[in-house]
């Protein structure tokens, strides 16, 4: 563990002088609100700075360099990988109050925002201009654009629209040195110079603190329609997904739930099949009404060809809402039912989804856990929810997770599709696969020295 | 200028030992084939190495480090910015012979290729699987995927499908140190670890030599249809483009030609308007037949609303071919007509296209040049073709270009949309705008030291 300096009274007064006393939180009761994200672990910070300007962020980081205290940037704390947890104490730098939508430029199809803006708030704001900001992490009504950018967050719509990365044209960030830089462009197209923008995106705050984002917007799709299909085997469901994509259909969501998930949520659906089926697909397409209706019929046929026992259309928003309620309820009900609940999130090549899910039962027996899997079948991003009846089983479960992740890497997959590395996956042995490296790791990156390396005592 | 070692007999024999004599070209007559790209400038290399494996690339770069001779990587030499010109002599490293399509994985919707594969060859190969690789630079029948990746090349389809960057899921590259690294993933989704992939993409060979690419493929669109619209004013044409995009239409091509271009190519079109109009738009949509036909009618109406004098549909491939012939013929005819022809390529925010093109006439008078502009109106990428009756005017013309680029940057634009920086734009003063920096420049990049910086004598 690196050696950091505690926040001494001298350092505290310097920080207050640099960022203003109003931006500093010290009371233990308030500090507790910043000790954890949406995951399991927690660690109390010594201090919280709520920034309202890049200048404050810069000033704080310059002091962090001078006095060697750790700084952990934080969006709205909805992460599941512990990236916002101040593992070494020190200062939590909250961007929550930098939450202004600075501009929506309809003619240029861009929006300029501060990092603390809630994702759904931006979606709603651009919707009023008939524009669309697609990235839709499950927590979109509580998470921040800045956090989305720091982890390249995605959601169901990734299969058609891509992750946050695809919508950040440019950004302003404060480097660990305190230097404020701009990267990227304001134009639809921008290919000149080193792509520092993408280096900062997904770096989970380890290379810099994002203080402004220039986002790409697209025209809002006219309409959206939904279909659910129930399968007697998970493999058939996955075959349907592959067939659908290969035959030229690109839905804006292709979600799956396994039999375990259906067991605990099937009662929410008005179909008997929901409880009996071994897998369910939720498929959505967006675009021109008449077209997507036709497309949905074709997709329904593909599902039946692949052995679906039933296909149900949900054209109206009410039915849509009920279907998505299931997807949301799964996590909540798992939470209620099991003392131990570990969220895992992995990606495998589309063609390998069934193989991976198929071998989960083996892990259950071996490690005394019960696994509920659901997720984004369209891009191979699977949420593996590991549970046990007793919290004492955590060590065994963690052991199982490490081996699960090894399996994923051996399939050419990656160890996170949305949640990121944070502190949760720093120690996964990746057999040298770059895709599995934690940002701090140096293997395969010897030619590119990150600020974390050049300033080893800096915890940005 | 950095001090490099010439290729001495000792170094030559070491190179031959490391990469094999068969891979080495020495005869002056053959070396001449590698002295220039598709632009104006030229510089004879001392030696050419035609690599067929990453191992050879690695061995050559290790020697380059040991003996300090420059190495200039080269794809198929179709660039216009001089990026492949061996400005300091030394070795040109040709990737032309690494031209195998290693695999097309239909189930995973990816292709794995070597950098020397011709872009059109890949498009045709995946087309046979009913898959689509969208990036379509004008030179797609002669340029290489590796070169496309090194410059993030794009073409008309960018407006809908994005540049090469969006289709490279992962890559293998040899760093200037000789180390062979992998970056990125084989999955549709991959967000963990620093994004070294995007750092290498667009770095024009200055950070490493790309030796393998894992490409994302999408289902092939069912059909494509084309429309041309003629306008009495360029501004009306651009208003039509903005209206179209803002109202939710995303064509797969939105090209414009100005009046100058129409003057010299109008005779190729069977429409009187072609010679009289001040601007022409070529608009294409792809997707389901009936839908895009309807969409085209709406787009045609939008053009008329914005003052188009005529809109002509070109549903069949024959008419399409004639229309695209114009777009291609422009450059050829300019080349024939003018002793001096400088290709410029810039990007401005969509809303500013008309402003920029509007001020080109002013540059003509001031610098004694004649400017033909055409390009990708849909994403603000304009090809500004600068000509003069006398090659002696080049200095004045270059002066004009520098001021044009300053104008572009002042509009929030970038100094290249496709051609890259190469040697052509190393010296443009960018007033600190990162988007205008040459990869070798250090401003705004002080926190990220590139191999070019850590090894100043390395010309990778």
Interface residues (C-beta under 8 A of the other chain):
Chain A: X105 X106 X107 X108 X109 X110 X130 X151 X152 X153 X154 X158 X159 X162 X163 X165 X166 X170 X175 X176 X177 X179 X181 X182 X183 X184 X185 X186 X187 X188 X189 X190 X191 X192 X193 X194 X195 X196 X197 X198 X199 X201 X202 X203 X207 X208 X218 X219 X220 X221 X222 X242 X245 X246 X247 X248 X249 X250 X288 X291 X294 X295 X347 X348 X349 X350 X351 X376 X378 X379 X380 X381 X412 X413 X414 X415 X416 X417 X418 X420 X421 X425 X433 X434 X435 X436 X437 X438 X439 X444 X445 X446 X447 X448 X449 X450 X451 X454
Chain B: X105 X106 X107 X108 X109 X110 X130 X151 X152 X153 X154 X158 X159 X162 X163 X165 X166 X170 X175 X176 X177 X179 X181 X182 X183 X184 X185 X186 X187 X188 X189 X190 X191 X192 X193 X194 X195 X196 X197 X198 X199 X201 X202 X203 X207 X208 X218 X219 X220 X221 X222 X242 X245 X246 X247 X248 X249 X250 X288 X291 X295 X347 X348 X349 X350 X351 X376 X378 X379 X380 X381 X412 X413 X414 X415 X416 X417 X418 X420 X421 X425 X433 X434 X435 X436 X437 X438 X439 X444 X445 X446 X447 X448 X449 X450 X451 X454
